[in-house]
Structures are given as C-alpha cells and as structure tokens.
Amino acid sequence: MRAQATRLGLRYERVAAVDGVQDVPRWMRDEFDFNAGLSSGEIGCYASHLKICAEIVEQKIDAAIVLEDDVTLDEDFLECSAKAIERAPDGWDIIHLSTNFKKPAVPIRSLDSIRSLVRYARMPVNSAAYAISASGAAKLLAPGRRNRPFDMEFRYAWTRGLDICGVYPPVARQCGEFISTIRQPSPEDDPAGMLSKKTPRPKWKPGLKTQIHGWFYVQRRLGLNGMSHLLARLAARVKSSTHR
C-alpha cells in the first residue's frame, strides 16, 4: 500500500488496526454485541473503521478516503476519486471506490469517458476503498448496537441513514491473494480449535419491516429518472432474451 501511495502521489496516514480481543476502545466496546457471532477479526475490523471515523470528526475533515490494506489502485485513482467527491450530490456520506456489484446501477454524474458516479438499486457490501464525508463519519459513530460486520452497515445503509453513491467501473479492486484473518476465529474465539471455515455464519438481515423501509429508502434516492433507467434496462434484457 505504501508503494502504491508513493507511485500515485497520495498523501496518506496509516492508522494502526484495532485488536478485536485486547484493545477495542472503551468508548465503543459496550456497543458491540459479543454474542452476535462476530469473530474477533470482524470486531477489530469494525472498530478500526470507527477509529478512523472518530479522527475525521475530531479533526473536522470534510472528506477522506479510507483504504484497507489489500486493494489494488488504478493509475487514475486519485484523479477519479477527487472528481467523485467534487461531483457527489449534496449531503453524500459514502462513495464506494472498489465495489463490483451484480444488480444494476444508475449513472448520475459523468466522471470521465468510461466512469460514472452511480446510485445503486441494491446496496453493495464492500469497505475496501471508499470516500467518506464528515456527516458519514458522524452517522457511523452514532451510538447503537453493533452486531454485524462493518461492510454490512453499507449494505443496510438506511439503518444508519447513510446516503451512498459509487464509482463505476471502480478505481480500486480488493486483492484476493492474501489470507484474511477477519472471518477466521482467533485462538481466543476457539481455544479448542473446533471451529472451521464450514462453521455456519450468522445472518445479519434486518426484519421485514426494516427491509421494506430500506426498499423505499433506495427508491427515493434513485428517483423517477433512476427507476426509468432500470426499467429500460430490464425491458432491453427481456427483449434480448426473447430473440435468442
């Protein structure tokens, strides 16, 4: 990451990660639900992102880019990310910079000849590289029960009132070459060594009422133009499949 930052001319500050067993700060520790099935790595990852949010608020930073340590950055990463922040809608909180997604997205601003700022029909799960505003940091810091991994807070953005956009195609990609310790149980989690990758994972989906609220939350941000765009894409896909 240091080599990439140097090559691309990024000014950066490395923030030491939080150990999910030993050094979760007291001011956030009581908010974590240690019975929700989160691994110590997931708690540490979440706490590390909150630590960055706290610095953004304390230092009164208008916007910052957060990078985890396993992303590959495109050569135009800095230029495109700056444009995305500059052209984001008023009141934005998060801009995904590394997300690949299955559901369609709606372009809302052009960034260059190939990339656009988009809104999502379904919120993606990813926190490897993102821009965050001061308001986004404050919303994530708001007290509340923390019972799912940090990137799932982006998936269920409406539960914290997050206004989320993204860059597509992305300007960063999460690298799969490294072994992650986030989702694997630590010795403290599993002293007898009984847990494995096949251990069933808990589900963090909100209840039906909350999900219905989330659907309306997303549709309001897409607006009529966004819905028309999605319907046109759906009609084109249907037409294409009928002619095969």
Accessible surface in RSA format (square Angstrom, percent):
REM  Atomic radii and reference values for relative SASA: ProtOr
REM  Chains: A
REM  Algorithm: Lee & Richards
REM  Probe-radius: 1.40
REM  Slices: 20
REM RES _ NUM      All-atoms   Total-Side   Main-Chain    Non-polar    All polar
REM                ABS   REL    ABS   REL    ABS   REL    ABS   REL    ABS   REL
RES MET A   1    75.31  39.0  40.26  26.6  35.04  83.4  38.12  32.4  37.19  49.3
RES ARG A   2   157.00  65.9 151.14  77.0   5.86  13.9  55.34  75.6 101.66  61.6
RES ALA A   3    77.44  71.2  63.33  97.7  14.12  32.1  71.05 100.1   6.39  16.9
RES GLN A   4    29.68  16.6  29.68  21.7   0.00   0.0  16.83  35.8  12.84   9.7
RES ALA A   5     6.89   6.3   6.79  10.5   0.10   0.2   6.81   9.6   0.09   0.2
RES THR A   6   103.78  73.8  81.76  82.9  22.02  52.5  72.74  97.7  31.04  46.9
RES ARG A   7   132.02  55.4  97.47  49.7  34.56  82.3  74.32 101.6  57.70  35.0
RES LEU A   8    25.01  13.9   6.37   4.6  18.63  46.8  11.38   8.0  13.63  36.7
RES GLY A   9    53.96  66.5   0.00   N/A  53.96  66.5  36.36  99.8  17.61  39.4
RES LEU A  10    26.12  14.5  14.58  10.4  11.55  29.0  15.57  10.9  10.55  28.4
RES ARG A  11   234.36  98.4 198.37 101.1  35.99  85.7  82.32 112.5 152.04  92.1
RES TYR A  12   119.51  55.8  81.10  46.1  38.42 100.0  75.66  56.9  43.86  54.1
RES GLU A  13   120.72  69.3  93.41  70.7  27.31  65.0  45.19  87.4  75.53  61.7
RES ARG A  14   177.96  74.7 148.49  75.7  29.47  70.2  54.17  74.0 123.80  75.0
RES VAL A  15    40.35  26.5  17.15  15.5  23.19  55.9  20.09  17.5  20.25  54.9
RES ALA A  16    54.29  49.9  49.49  76.4   4.81  10.9  49.71  70.0   4.58  12.1
RES ALA A  17    78.90  72.5  56.72  87.5  22.18  50.5  57.85  81.5  21.05  55.8
RES VAL A  18    13.12   8.6   4.37   4.0   8.74  21.1   5.17   4.5   7.95  21.6
RES ASP A  19    65.98  46.2  55.89  55.6  10.09  23.9  24.77  58.3  41.21  41.1
RES GLY A  20     8.59  10.6   0.00   N/A   8.59  10.6   0.00   0.0   8.59  19.2
RES VAL A  21    49.54  32.6  37.38  33.8  12.16  29.3  40.82  35.5   8.71  23.6
RES GLN A  22   139.98  78.3 104.36  76.3  35.63  84.8  30.20  64.3 109.78  83.3
RES ASP A  23    77.12  54.0  63.23  62.9  13.89  32.8  38.01  89.5  39.11  39.0
RES VAL A  24     8.97   5.9   0.00   0.0   8.97  21.6   0.00   0.0   8.97  24.3
RES PRO A  25    35.01  25.5  24.61  22.4  10.41  37.8  35.01  28.9   0.00   0.0
RES ARG A  26   210.10  88.2 197.70 100.8  12.40  29.5  75.38 103.0 134.71  81.6
RES TRP A  27   134.58  54.0 105.01  50.8  29.57  69.4 100.41  53.5  34.16  55.4
RES MET A  28     0.30   0.2   0.30   0.2   0.00   0.0   0.30   0.3   0.00   0.0
RES ARG A  29    87.12  36.6  86.54  44.1   0.58   1.4  28.60  39.1  58.51  35.5
RES ASP A  30   134.76  94.4 101.53 101.1  33.23  78.6  38.66  91.0  96.10  95.8
RES GLU A  31    39.21  22.5  31.33  23.7   7.89  18.8  22.25  43.0  16.96  13.9
RES PHE A  32     9.70   4.9   0.04   0.0   9.66  25.1   0.13   0.1   9.57  27.4
RES ASP A  33    24.87  17.4  18.23  18.1   6.65  15.7  10.76  25.3  14.11  14.1
RES PHE A  34    93.29  46.7  66.10  40.9  27.19  70.8  67.12  40.7  26.17  74.9
RES ASN A  35   146.34 100.9 112.11 108.3  34.23  82.4  31.85  76.7 114.49 110.7
RES ALA A  36    20.47  18.8   5.38   8.3  15.09  34.3  16.51  23.2   3.96  10.5
RES GLY A  37    39.83  49.1   0.00   N/A  39.83  49.1  31.15  85.5   8.68  19.4
RES LEU A  38    16.42   9.1   0.48   0.3  15.94  40.1   0.55   0.4  15.87  42.7
RES SER A  39    10.00   8.5   4.64   6.2   5.36  12.4  10.00  21.3   0.00   0.0
RES SER A  40    10.75   9.1   9.05  12.1   1.71   3.9   5.01  10.7   5.74   8.0
RES GLY A  41    19.71  24.3   0.00   N/A  19.71  24.3  17.15  47.1   2.56   5.7
RES GLU A  42     2.25   1.3   0.44   0.3   1.81   4.3   1.37   2.7   0.87   0.7
RES ILE A  43     6.04   3.4   6.04   4.5   0.00   0.0   6.04   4.4   0.00   0.0
RES GLY A  44     3.37   4.2   0.00   N/A   3.37   4.2   3.37   9.2   0.00   0.0
RES CYS A  45    27.19  20.6  18.24  20.3   8.95  21.0  10.73  27.2  16.45  17.7
RES TYR A  46     0.13   0.1   0.13   0.1   0.00   0.0   0.13   0.1   0.00   0.0
RES ALA A  47     0.00   0.0   0.00   0.0   0.00   0.0   0.00   0.0   0.00   0.0
RES SER A  48    16.16  13.7  16.14  21.5   0.02   0.1  15.32  32.6   0.84   1.2
RES HIS A  49     8.39   4.6   7.97   5.5   0.42   1.1   4.34   4.5   4.05   4.7
RES LEU A  50     0.08   0.0   0.08   0.1   0.00   0.0   0.08   0.1   0.00   0.0
RES LYS A  51    62.78  30.6  62.21  38.2   0.56   1.3  38.46  34.6  24.32  25.9
RES ILE A  52    36.49  20.8  36.36  27.1   0.13   0.3  36.49  26.3   0.00   0.0
RES CYS A  53     0.94   0.7   0.94   1.0   0.00   0.0   0.00   0.0   0.94   1.0
RES ALA A  54    14.22  13.1  13.30  20.5   0.92   2.1  14.22  20.0   0.00   0.0
RES GLU A  55    41.88  24.0  41.61  31.5   0.27   0.7  19.86  38.4  22.03  18.0
RES ILE A  56     3.72   2.1   3.72   2.8   0.00   0.0   3.72   2.7   0.00   0.0
RES VAL A  57    62.11  40.9  52.68  47.7   9.43  22.7  55.36  48.1   6.75  18.3
RES GLU A  58   133.87  76.9 103.20  78.1  30.67  73.0  46.01  89.0  87.85  71.7
RES GLN A  59   104.67  58.5  76.83  56.2  27.84  66.3  37.34  79.5  67.34  51.1
RES LYS A  60   181.41  88.5 156.34  95.9  25.06  59.7 105.89  95.3  75.52  80.4
RES ILE A  61    57.82  32.9  53.21  39.6   4.61  11.1  57.82  41.6   0.00   0.0
RES ASP A  62   124.67  87.3 113.12 112.6  11.54  27.3  36.03  84.8  88.64  88.4
RES ALA A  63    31.73  29.2  12.09  18.7  19.64  44.7  12.09  17.0  19.64  52.0
RES ALA A  64    26.25  24.1  18.44  28.5   7.81  17.8  26.25  37.0   0.00   0.0
RES ILE A  65    56.64  32.2  27.94  20.8  28.70  69.2  27.94  20.1  28.70  77.9
RES VAL A  66     7.51   4.9   4.69   4.2   2.82   6.8   7.51   6.5   0.00   0.0
RES LEU A  67    54.45  30.3  25.50  18.2  28.95  72.8  25.50  17.9  28.95  77.9
RES GLU A  68    32.59  18.7  26.03  19.7   6.56  15.6  22.45  43.4  10.14   8.3
RES ASP A  69   119.89  84.0 101.33 100.9  18.57  43.9  36.28  85.4  83.62  83.4
RES ASP A  70    28.84  20.2  26.68  26.6   2.17   5.1   7.18  16.9  21.67  21.6
RES VAL A  71     3.88   2.6   0.00   0.0   3.88   9.3   0.23   0.2   3.65   9.9
RES THR A  72    66.36  47.2  66.36  67.3   0.00   0.0  46.26  62.1  20.10  30.4
RES LEU A  73     5.60   3.1   0.91   0.7   4.68  11.8   0.91   0.6   4.68  12.6
RES ASP A  74    25.39  17.8  20.35  20.3   5.03  11.9  12.48  29.4  12.91  12.9
RES GLU A  75   127.78  73.4 105.20  79.6  22.59  53.8  68.39 132.3  59.39  48.5
RES ASP A  76    43.62  30.6  38.27  38.1   5.35  12.6  29.38  69.2  14.24  14.2
RES PHE A  77     0.79   0.4   0.79   0.5   0.00   0.0   0.79   0.5   0.00   0.0
RES LEU A  78    78.00  43.4  77.60  55.5   0.39   1.0  77.60  54.5   0.39   1.1
RES GLU A  79   104.62  60.1  95.21  72.0   9.40  22.4  43.24  83.6  61.38  50.1
RES CYS A  80     3.67   2.8   1.90   2.1   1.77   4.2   3.35   8.5   0.31   0.3
RES SER A  81     0.16   0.1   0.04   0.1   0.12   0.3   0.04   0.1   0.12   0.2
RES ALA A  82    53.74  49.4  45.19  69.7   8.55  19.4  50.00  70.4   3.73   9.9
RES LYS A  83    53.56  26.1  53.31  32.7   0.25   0.6  28.81  25.9  24.75  26.4
RES ALA A  84     0.10   0.1   0.10   0.2   0.00   0.0   0.10   0.1   0.00   0.0
RES ILE A  85    46.99  26.7  40.21  30.0   6.78  16.3  40.21  29.0   6.78  18.4
RES GLU A  86   139.75  80.2 106.13  80.3  33.62  80.0  44.83  86.7  94.93  77.5
RES ARG A  87    90.66  38.1  83.15  42.4   7.51  17.9  27.57  37.7  63.10  38.2
RES ALA A  88    13.06  12.0   0.00   0.0  13.06  29.7   0.00   0.0  13.06  34.6
RES PRO A  89    22.37  16.3  20.10  18.3   2.27   8.2  22.34  18.4   0.03   0.2
RES ASP A  90   146.83 102.8 120.19 119.6  26.64  63.0  43.07 101.4 103.76 103.5
RES GLY A  91    54.95  67.8   0.00   N/A  54.95  67.8  37.99 104.2  16.97  38.0
RES TRP A  92    27.66  11.1  25.66  12.4   2.00   4.7   9.13   4.9  18.53  30.1
RES ASP A  93     0.10   0.1   0.10   0.1   0.00   0.0   0.00   0.0   0.10   0.1
RES ILE A  94     0.00   0.0   0.00   0.0   0.00   0.0   0.00   0.0   0.00   0.0
RES ILE A  95     0.00   0.0   0.00   0.0   0.00   0.0   0.00   0.0   0.00   0.0
RES HIS A  96     1.22   0.7   1.05   0.7   0.17   0.4   0.65   0.7   0.57   0.7
RES LEU A  97     0.35   0.2   0.35   0.3   0.00   0.0   0.35   0.2   0.00   0.0
RES SER A  98     2.96   2.5   0.11   0.1   2.85   6.6   0.00   0.0   2.96   4.1
RES THR A  99     2.30   1.6   1.58   1.6   0.72   1.7   1.60   2.1   0.70   1.1
RES ASN A 100   109.53  75.5  85.41  82.5  24.12  58.1  35.03  84.3  74.50  72.0
RES PHE A 101    46.60  23.3  15.05   9.3  31.55  82.1  22.11  13.4  24.49  70.1
RES LYS A 102   213.35 104.1 173.35 106.4  40.00  95.2 122.71 110.4  90.64  96.6
RES LYS A 103   110.52  53.9 107.81  66.1   2.71   6.5  50.82  45.7  59.70  63.6
RES PRO A 104    38.25  27.9  32.61  29.7   5.64  20.5  37.52  31.0   0.73   4.5
RES ALA A 105     7.47   6.9   3.40   5.3   4.07   9.3   3.40   4.8   4.07  10.8
RES VAL A 106     9.83   6.5   9.83   8.9   0.00   0.0   9.83   8.5   0.00   0.0
RES PRO A 107    70.20  51.2  53.15  48.4  17.05  62.0  53.36  44.1  16.84 104.6
RES ILE A 108    49.85  28.4  25.81  19.2  24.04  58.0  34.07  24.5  15.78  42.8
RES ARG A 109   106.75  44.8  97.77  49.8   8.99  21.4  32.64  44.6  74.11  44.9
RES SER A 110    74.98  63.4  62.17  83.0  12.81  29.5  44.08  93.9  30.90  43.3
RES LEU A 111     2.76   1.5   0.06   0.0   2.70   6.8   0.75   0.5   2.02   5.4
RES ASP A 112    51.10  35.8  31.05  30.9  20.04  47.4  34.96  82.3  16.13  16.1
RES SER A 113   116.89  98.8  70.40  94.0  46.49 107.1  57.85 123.2  59.04  82.7
RES ILE A 114   116.62  66.4  93.17  69.4  23.46  56.5 101.10  72.8  15.53  42.1
RES ARG A 115    17.46   7.3  16.79   8.6   0.67   1.6   0.00   0.0  17.46  10.6
RES SER A 116    26.93  22.8  26.90  35.9   0.03   0.1   3.89   8.3  23.04  32.3
RES LEU A 117     0.00   0.0   0.00   0.0   0.00   0.0   0.00   0.0   0.00   0.0
RES VAL A 118     3.87   2.5   3.87   3.5   0.00   0.0   3.87   3.4   0.00   0.0
RES ARG A 119    23.25   9.8  23.25  11.9   0.00   0.0   4.08   5.6  19.17  11.6
RES TYR A 120     4.40   2.1   1.77   1.0   2.62   6.8   1.25   0.9   3.15   3.9
RES ALA A 121    28.58  26.3  13.65  21.1  14.93  34.0  13.65  19.2  14.93  39.5
RES ARG A 122   108.89  45.7 102.87  52.4   6.02  14.3  24.17  33.0  84.72  51.3
RES MET A 123     4.88   2.5   4.28   2.8   0.60   1.4   4.25   3.6   0.64   0.8
RES PRO A 124    10.20   7.4   2.63   2.4   7.58  27.6  10.20   8.4   0.00   0.0
RES VAL A 125    62.97  41.4  39.53  35.8  23.44  56.5  39.53  34.3  23.44  63.6
RES ASN A 126    21.79  15.0  18.43  17.8   3.36   8.1   3.86   9.3  17.93  17.3
RES SER A 127     8.57   7.2   5.44   7.3   3.14   7.2   0.15   0.3   8.43  11.8
RES ALA A 128     0.70   0.6   0.03   0.0   0.67   1.5   0.03   0.0   0.67   1.8
RES ALA A 129     0.28   0.3   0.00   0.0   0.28   0.6   0.00   0.0   0.28   0.7
RES TYR A 130     0.79   0.4   0.79   0.5   0.00   0.0   0.05   0.0   0.74   0.9
RES ALA A 131     0.19   0.2   0.19   0.3   0.00   0.0   0.19   0.3   0.00   0.0
RES ILE A 132     0.39   0.2   0.39   0.3   0.00   0.0   0.39   0.3   0.00   0.0
RES SER A 133    10.02   8.5  10.02  13.4   0.00   0.0  10.02  21.3   0.00   0.0
RES ALA A 134    37.72  34.7  35.44  54.7   2.28   5.2  35.71  50.3   2.01   5.3
RES SER A 135    51.33  43.4  41.67  55.6   9.65  22.2  45.26  96.4   6.07   8.5
RES GLY A 136     0.00   0.0   0.00   N/A   0.00   0.0   0.00   0.0   0.00   0.0
RES ALA A 137     0.00   0.0   0.00   0.0   0.00   0.0   0.00   0.0   0.00   0.0
RES ALA A 138    50.51  46.4  41.68  64.3   8.83  20.1  43.41  61.1   7.10  18.8
RES LYS A 139    69.03  33.7  63.38  38.9   5.65  13.5  47.56  42.8  21.47  22.9
RES LEU A 140     0.00   0.0   0.00   0.0   0.00   0.0   0.00   0.0   0.00   0.0
RES LEU A 141    33.64  18.7  23.62  16.9  10.02  25.2  23.72  16.7   9.92  26.7
RES ALA A 142    44.16  40.6  38.91  60.0   5.25  11.9  44.15  62.2   0.01   0.0
RES PRO A 143   116.60  85.0  94.15  85.8  22.45  81.6  94.39  77.9  22.21 138.0
RES GLY A 144    29.54  36.4   0.00   N/A  29.54  36.4  27.72  76.1   1.82   4.1
RES ARG A 145   157.45  66.1 132.14  67.4  25.31  60.3  64.35  87.9  93.10  56.4
RES ARG A 146     1.09   0.5   1.09   0.6   0.00   0.0   0.00   0.0   1.09   0.7
RES ASN A 147    34.97  24.1  34.75  33.6   0.22   0.5   0.29   0.7  34.68  33.5
RES ARG A 148    28.40  11.9  28.40  14.5   0.00   0.0   0.91   1.2  27.49  16.7
RES PRO A 149     6.62   4.8   6.49   5.9   0.13   0.5   6.62   5.5   0.00   0.0
RES PHE A 150     3.12   1.6   0.69   0.4   2.43   6.3   0.69   0.4   2.43   7.0
RES ASP A 151    23.60  16.5  22.17  22.1   1.44   3.4   2.60   6.1  21.00  20.9
RES MET A 152    31.46  16.3  31.46  20.8   0.00   0.0  20.88  17.8  10.57  14.0
RES GLU A 153     3.27   1.9   3.27   2.5   0.00   0.0   0.00   0.0   3.27   2.7
RES PHE A 154     0.00   0.0   0.00   0.0   0.00   0.0   0.00   0.0   0.00   0.0
RES ARG A 155    29.72  12.5  29.72  15.1   0.00   0.0   1.45   2.0  28.27  17.1
RES TYR A 156     7.09   3.3   7.09   4.0   0.00   0.0   1.41   1.1   5.68   7.0
RES ALA A 157     0.00   0.0   0.00   0.0   0.00   0.0   0.00   0.0   0.00   0.0
RES TRP A 158    20.94   8.4  11.28   5.5   9.66  22.7  11.28   6.0   9.66  15.7
RES THR A 159    55.11  39.2  17.72  18.0  37.39  89.1  24.74  33.2  30.37  45.9
RES ARG A 160    39.46  16.6  22.37  11.4  17.10  40.7  17.40  23.8  22.06  13.4
RES GLY A 161    27.49  33.9   0.00   N/A  27.49  33.9  22.29  61.2   5.20  11.7
RES LEU A 162     0.00   0.0   0.00   0.0   0.00   0.0   0.00   0.0   0.00   0.0
RES ASP A 163    17.15  12.0  17.15  17.1   0.00   0.0   4.40  10.3  12.76  12.7
RES ILE A 164     0.80   0.5   0.03   0.0   0.77   1.9   0.03   0.0   0.77   2.1
RES CYS A 165     0.00   0.0   0.00   0.0   0.00   0.0   0.00   0.0   0.00   0.0
RES GLY A 166     0.00   0.0   0.00   N/A   0.00   0.0   0.00   0.0   0.00   0.0
RES VAL A 167     1.04   0.7   0.00   0.0   1.04   2.5   0.00   0.0   1.04   2.8
RES TYR A 168    99.15  46.3  97.31  55.4   1.84   4.8  49.54  37.2  49.61  61.2
RES PRO A 169    48.65  35.5  48.65  44.3   0.00   0.0  48.65  40.2   0.00   0.0
RES PRO A 170    10.04   7.3   8.71   7.9   1.34   4.9   8.71   7.2   1.34   8.3
RES VAL A 171     0.00   0.0   0.00   0.0   0.00   0.0   0.00   0.0   0.00   0.0
RES ALA A 172     0.00   0.0   0.00   0.0   0.00   0.0   0.00   0.0   0.00   0.0
RES ARG A 173    96.84  40.7  96.34  49.1   0.50   1.2  51.51  70.4  45.32  27.5
RES GLN A 174    89.05  49.8  63.56  46.5  25.49  60.7  20.39  43.4  68.67  52.1
RES CYS A 175    28.02  21.2  15.11  16.9  12.91  30.3   9.33  23.6  18.69  20.2
RES GLY A 176    78.67  97.0   0.00   N/A  78.67  97.0  41.22 113.1  37.45  83.9
RES GLU A 177   153.47  88.1 116.86  88.4  36.62  87.2  47.87  92.6 105.60  86.2
RES PHE A 178   134.77  67.4 114.71  71.0  20.06  52.2 118.06  71.6  16.71  47.8
RES ILE A 179   167.22  95.2 140.27 104.5  26.95  65.0 144.70 104.2  22.52  61.1
RES SER A 180    62.22  52.6  45.98  61.4  16.25  37.4  47.97 102.2  14.25  20.0
RES THR A 181   106.95  76.1 100.38 101.8   6.57  15.7  70.80  95.1  36.15  54.6
RES ILE A 182    53.86  30.7  53.84  40.1   0.03   0.1  53.86  38.8   0.00   0.0
RES ARG A 183   117.18  49.2 109.54  55.8   7.64  18.2  40.47  55.3  76.71  46.5
RES GLN A 184    64.51  36.1  61.40  44.9   3.11   7.4  30.51  64.9  34.00  25.8
RES PRO A 185    41.56  30.3  22.49  20.5  19.08  69.3  22.51  18.6  19.06 118.4
RES SER A 186    25.16  21.3  18.97  25.3   6.19  14.3  24.77  52.7   0.39   0.6
RES PRO A 187   106.42  77.6  97.05  88.5   9.37  34.1 103.39  85.4   3.03  18.8
RES GLU A 188   101.25  58.1  70.44  53.3  30.81  73.4  42.94  83.1  58.30  47.6
RES ASP A 189    57.93  40.6  28.00  27.9  29.93  70.8  15.33  36.1  42.61  42.5
RES ASP A 190    19.25  13.5  12.87  12.8   6.38  15.1   3.48   8.2  15.77  15.7
RES PRO A 191   120.80  88.0  84.77  77.3  36.03 131.0  89.36  73.8  31.44 195.4
RES ALA A 192    78.59  72.3  45.02  69.5  33.57  76.4  57.02  80.3  21.57  57.1
RES GLY A 193    59.15  72.9   0.00   N/A  59.15  72.9  30.95  84.9  28.21  63.2
RES MET A 194   155.33  80.4 126.90  84.0  28.43  67.7 102.61  87.2  52.72  69.8
RES LEU A 195    81.86  45.6  65.59  46.9  16.27  40.9  65.82  46.2  16.04  43.2
RES SER A 196    62.57  52.9  50.41  67.3  12.16  28.0  44.39  94.5  18.18  25.5
RES LYS A 197   173.38  84.6 142.60  87.5  30.78  73.3  90.43  81.4  82.95  88.4
RES LYS A 198   191.56  93.5 163.84 100.5  27.72  66.0 116.37 104.7  75.19  80.1
RES THR A 199    49.18  35.0  41.64  42.2   7.54  18.0  41.27  55.4   7.92  12.0
RES PRO A 200   119.23  86.9  97.64  89.0  21.59  78.5 108.01  89.2  11.22  69.7
RES ARG A 201   103.23  43.3  82.73  42.2  20.50  48.8  60.88  83.2  42.35  25.7
RES PRO A 202    46.01  33.5  31.15  28.4  14.85  54.0  43.33  35.8   2.68  16.6
RES LYS A 203   183.71  89.6 151.65  93.0  32.06  76.3  96.70  87.0  87.01  92.7
RES TRP A 204    41.78  16.8  31.53  15.3  10.25  24.1  38.27  20.4   3.51   5.7
RES LYS A 205   138.63  67.6 113.69  69.8  24.94  59.4  57.15  51.4  81.48  86.8
RES PRO A 206    20.17  14.7   6.28   5.7  13.89  50.5  16.24  13.4   3.93  24.4
RES GLY A 207    48.53  59.8   0.00   N/A  48.53  59.8  38.16 104.7  10.37  23.2
RES LEU A 208   136.72  76.1 126.02  90.2  10.71  26.9 126.75  89.0   9.97  26.8
RES LYS A 209   181.90  88.7 174.92 107.3   6.97  16.6 119.90 107.9  62.00  66.0
RES THR A 210    48.97  34.8  45.33  46.0   3.64   8.7  19.03  25.6  29.94  45.3
RES GLN A 211    64.51  36.1  58.58  42.8   5.93  14.1  11.49  24.5  53.02  40.2
RES ILE A 212    88.13  50.1  85.99  64.1   2.14   5.2  88.06  63.4   0.06   0.2
RES HIS A 213    87.39  47.8  82.26  57.2   5.12  13.1  57.02  58.8  30.37  35.3
RES GLY A 214     0.47   0.6   0.00   N/A   0.47   0.6   0.47   1.3   0.00   0.0
RES TRP A 215   141.22  56.7 134.41  65.1   6.81  16.0 116.83  62.3  24.39  39.6
RES PHE A 216   107.08  53.6 106.98  66.3   0.10   0.2 107.01  64.9   0.07   0.2
RES TYR A 217    13.44   6.3  13.44   7.6   0.00   0.0  12.82   9.6   0.62   0.8
RES VAL A 218     8.56   5.6   8.20   7.4   0.36   0.9   8.39   7.3   0.17   0.5
RES GLN A 219    29.65  16.6  25.62  18.7   4.03   9.6  15.81  33.6  13.84  10.5
RES ARG A 220   145.73  61.2 117.48  59.9  28.25  67.3  74.44 101.7  71.28  43.2
RES ARG A 221    73.43  30.8  56.81  29.0  16.62  39.6  19.28  26.3  54.16  32.8
RES LEU A 222    14.39   8.0   1.32   0.9  13.07  32.9   2.23   1.6  12.16  32.7
RES GLY A 223    29.90  36.9   0.00   N/A  29.90  36.9  29.90  82.1   0.00   0.0
RES LEU A 224   156.49  87.2 149.83 107.2   6.67  16.8 150.01 105.4   6.48  17.4
RES ASN A 225   132.18  91.1 124.97 120.8   7.21  17.4  32.46  78.1  99.72  96.4
RES GLY A 226     0.97   1.2   0.00   N/A   0.97   1.2   0.29   0.8   0.68   1.5
RES MET A 227    58.36  30.2  58.36  38.6   0.00   0.0  58.33  49.6   0.03   0.0
RES SER A 228    68.12  57.6  60.91  81.3   7.21  16.6  34.22  72.9  33.91  47.5
RES HIS A 229    63.58  34.8  55.86  38.8   7.73  19.8  40.12  41.3  23.46  27.3
RES LEU A 230    24.45  13.6  20.34  14.6   4.11  10.3  20.60  14.5   3.85  10.4
RES LEU A 231   109.06  60.7 104.84  75.0   4.22  10.6 105.41  74.0   3.65   9.8
RES ALA A 232    64.16  59.0  49.94  77.1  14.22  32.4  58.27  82.1   5.90  15.6
RES ARG A 233   106.61  44.8 101.89  51.9   4.72  11.2  31.13  42.5  75.48  45.7
RES LEU A 234   100.98  56.2  98.71  70.6   2.26   5.7 100.44  70.5   0.53   1.4
RES ALA A 235    60.92  56.0  50.15  77.4  10.77  24.5  57.03  80.3   3.89  10.3
RES ALA A 236    60.00  55.2  48.99  75.6  11.01  25.0  55.21  77.7   4.79  12.7
RES ARG A 237   166.00  69.7 157.74  80.4   8.26  19.7  51.46  70.3 114.54  69.4
RES VAL A 238    81.33  53.5  79.36  71.8   1.97   4.8  81.29  70.6   0.04   0.1
RES LYS A 239   134.23  65.5 130.01  79.8   4.22  10.0  76.40  68.8  57.83  61.6
RES SER A 240    54.70  46.2  44.62  59.5  10.08  23.2  31.29  66.6  23.42  32.8
RES SER A 241    60.70  51.3  46.56  62.1  14.15  32.6  34.73  74.0  25.97  36.4
RES THR A 242    97.85  69.6  63.43  64.3  34.42  82.0  64.82  87.1  33.03  49.9
RES HIS A 243   140.71  76.9 106.70  74.2  34.00  87.0  82.58  85.1  58.13  67.6
RES ARG A 244   229.26  96.3 160.29  81.7  68.97 164.2  92.50 126.4 136.76  82.9
END  Absolute sums over single chains surface
CHAIN  1 A    14129.9      11218.8       2911.1       8122.6       6007.3
END  Absolute sums over all chains
TOTAL         14129.9      11218.8       2911.1       8122.6       6007.3
